[in-house]
Amino acid sequence: MTIVVTGATGQLGRLVVEALLDQNVPAGRIVAAGRDLAKVADLADRGVQVRQIDFQDPASLRRAFAGAGKVLLISGSEPGKRVEQHQNAITAAKDAGVGLITYTSIANADHTDMQLAAEHQATEEALVASGLPFALLRNGWYLENYTDQLRTYLEHGAVLGSAGDGRVSAATRADYARAAAAVLLRDDQAGKVYELGGDTPFTLSELAAEVGAAAGRTVTYQDLPVGQYTEVLVGAGLPAGYAAILADSDLGIARGELLVTSGDLSALIGRPATSMREAVVAAAASRHEGTVQGADDGWGREPRSQRALKRRRPRLTPDPHAPASKVAGPTPC
Ligand SMILES: NC(=O)c1ccc[n+]([C@@H]2O[C@H](COP(=O)([O-])OP(=O)(O)OC[C@H]3O[C@@H](n4cnc5c(N)ncnc54)[C@H](OP(=O)(O)O)[C@@H]3O)[C@@H](O)[C@H]2O)c1
């Protein structure tokens, strides 16, 4: 029986396929499904089955899930459309008679009030209503939501947000992917609910301090009223509705709703999760290496030495009207 991974053309899904291959799952037993199969052509070359799906096209889902023992449903990336899309996938999985459907939900889905959680909560309800055996991977925030913004943080000398002193249990996509693979490879997972997040939660002030330490500069956290932070995100080019959802997620962090204390992630992957400090240092090092090679890598357009970076005077006042490239927000969650 095959294991189908939806979203395999995306960042998390690809890492899940790689994790399954690392665990010696035969390539031919893995189905990498997504819209744009060009992104998984290399996996096809390695013997992984690839199948085109669109969550809006039930027939494509039925074709992809035919003969599957297990399906990993990775949540789609189009907020507002996901309940219908996920329902289509659940229906197709039921029609195909899959033995287990595993869904990447959101941390604390059973009690969070974050707007972003609504589609995940509706999907969990749809899974219950389906009668299918299912397992929930309630993923916390990605560390990459932050490390992908190092350039922005350094340009402004600031991390912006509305999370106050709230702590977030973020972890890398790679760690969430290894956990997903572990669940897919275990027996008797029906009914399991995993609350997944990093081992050491952090505040955005602590994040700013680590970014500053990695760059040898002063970076501070500036807590903004949620309306102002929303304006910053809109100024950065995010659609208003999505900017509001992201800013609302920071309020969720302030309320502790992206805090995870279960230890499930490190237990599933068999080692401590990659920490925020490790991720920041790794991201900074890779970007700095890029700078030395002359790339426009987020540490500035001009190649500069670490000493010059340290001399650069930080700008601590965020510019709400900065263009999108200057103040990027995280991707849809
Ligand atoms: N926990 C967090 O912090 C966080 C952050 C961001 C996102 N997320 C959630 O986690 C998911 C995976 O994250 P990621 O980083 O891997 O996102 P990603 O790189 O944007 O990948 C999204 C995947 O969803 C697929 N997809 C989107 N719409 C689809 C549709 N209509 N039909 C079929 N496939 C569709 C994409 O396929 P194509 O590329 O082939 O179009 C892609 O494979 C996201 O989709 C989002 O729901 C969580």
PDBQT file of the ligand as one rigid body, heavy atoms in Angstrom, charges set to zero:
ROOT
HETATM    1  N1  LIG A 401       2.652  26.434  10.977  1.00  0.00    +0.000 N 
HETATM    2  C1  LIG A 401       3.042  27.475  10.288  1.00  0.00    +0.000 C 
HETATM    3  O1  LIG A 401       3.752  28.376  10.766  1.00  0.00    +0.000 OA
HETATM    4  C2  LIG A 401       2.649  27.569   8.859  1.00  0.00    +0.000 A 
HETATM    5  C3  LIG A 401       3.215  28.546   8.065  1.00  0.00    +0.000 A 
HETATM    6  C4  LIG A 401       2.867  28.580   6.723  1.00  0.00    +0.000 A 
HETATM    7  C5  LIG A 401       1.955  27.648   6.235  1.00  0.00    +0.000 A 
HETATM    8  N2  LIG A 401       1.414  26.717   7.043  1.00  0.00    +0.000 N 
HETATM    9  C6  LIG A 401       0.439  25.694   6.559  1.00  0.00    +0.000 C 
HETATM   10  O2  LIG A 401       1.185  24.535   6.307  1.00  0.00    +0.000 OA
HETATM   11  C7  LIG A 401       1.025  24.156   4.911  1.00  0.00    +0.000 C 
HETATM   12  C8  LIG A 401       2.333  23.620   4.394  1.00  0.00    +0.000 C 
HETATM   13  O3  LIG A 401       3.323  24.610   4.572  1.00  0.00    +0.000 OA
HETATM   14  P1  LIG A 401       4.410  24.847   3.449  1.00  0.00    +0.000 P 
HETATM   15  O4  LIG A 401       5.415  25.744   4.030  1.00  0.00    +0.000 OA
HETATM   16  O5  LIG A 401       4.834  23.560   2.837  1.00  0.00    +0.000 OA
HETATM   17  O6  LIG A 401       3.546  25.664   2.359  1.00  0.00    +0.000 OA
HETATM   18  P2  LIG A 401       3.881  25.816   0.795  1.00  0.00    +0.000 P 
HETATM   19  O7  LIG A 401       5.333  25.650   0.554  1.00  0.00    +0.000 OA
HETATM   20  O8  LIG A 401       3.226  27.081   0.378  1.00  0.00    +0.000 OA
HETATM   21  O9  LIG A 401       3.138  24.589   0.122  1.00  0.00    +0.000 OA
HETATM   22  C9  LIG A 401       1.751  24.578  -0.023  1.00  0.00    +0.000 C 
HETATM   23  C10 LIG A 401       1.392  23.307  -0.768  1.00  0.00    +0.000 C 
HETATM   24  O10 LIG A 401      -0.028  23.270  -0.884  1.00  0.00    +0.000 OA
HETATM   25  C11 LIG A 401      -0.313  22.922  -2.244  1.00  0.00    +0.000 C 
HETATM   26  N3  LIG A 401      -1.604  23.459  -2.617  1.00  0.00    +0.000 N 
HETATM   27  C12 LIG A 401      -2.075  24.704  -2.414  1.00  0.00    +0.000 A 
HETATM   28  N4  LIG A 401      -3.292  24.845  -2.946  1.00  0.00    +0.000 NA
HETATM   29  C13 LIG A 401      -3.585  23.644  -3.519  1.00  0.00    +0.000 A 
HETATM   30  C14 LIG A 401      -4.695  23.157  -4.242  1.00  0.00    +0.000 A 
HETATM   31  N5  LIG A 401      -5.761  23.933  -4.524  1.00  0.00    +0.000 N 
HETATM   32  N6  LIG A 401      -4.661  21.879  -4.656  1.00  0.00    +0.000 NA
HETATM   33  C15 LIG A 401      -3.612  21.082  -4.417  1.00  0.00    +0.000 A 
HETATM   34  N7  LIG A 401      -2.507  21.494  -3.731  1.00  0.00    +0.000 NA
HETATM   35  C16 LIG A 401      -2.511  22.766  -3.311  1.00  0.00    +0.000 A 
HETATM   36  C17 LIG A 401       0.787  23.563  -3.044  1.00  0.00    +0.000 C 
HETATM   37  O11 LIG A 401       0.851  22.965  -4.321  1.00  0.00    +0.000 OA
HETATM   38  P3  LIG A 401       1.609  23.671  -5.583  1.00  0.00    +0.000 P 
HETATM   39  O12 LIG A 401       2.877  24.286  -5.027  1.00  0.00    +0.000 OA
HETATM   40  O13 LIG A 401       1.880  22.535  -6.510  1.00  0.00    +0.000 OA
HETATM   41  O14 LIG A 401       0.675  24.705  -6.121  1.00  0.00    +0.000 OA
HETATM   42  C18 LIG A 401       1.973  23.232  -2.169  1.00  0.00    +0.000 C 
HETATM   43  O15 LIG A 401       2.419  21.931  -2.414  1.00  0.00    +0.000 OA
HETATM   44  C19 LIG A 401       0.557  25.432   4.205  1.00  0.00    +0.000 C 
HETATM   45  O16 LIG A 401      -0.168  25.120   3.035  1.00  0.00    +0.000 OA
HETATM   46  C20 LIG A 401      -0.281  26.084   5.282  1.00  0.00    +0.000 C 
HETATM   47  O17 LIG A 401      -1.576  25.521   5.329  1.00  0.00    +0.000 OA
HETATM   48  C21 LIG A 401       1.752  26.650   8.341  1.00  0.00    +0.000 A 
ENDROOT
TORSDOF 0
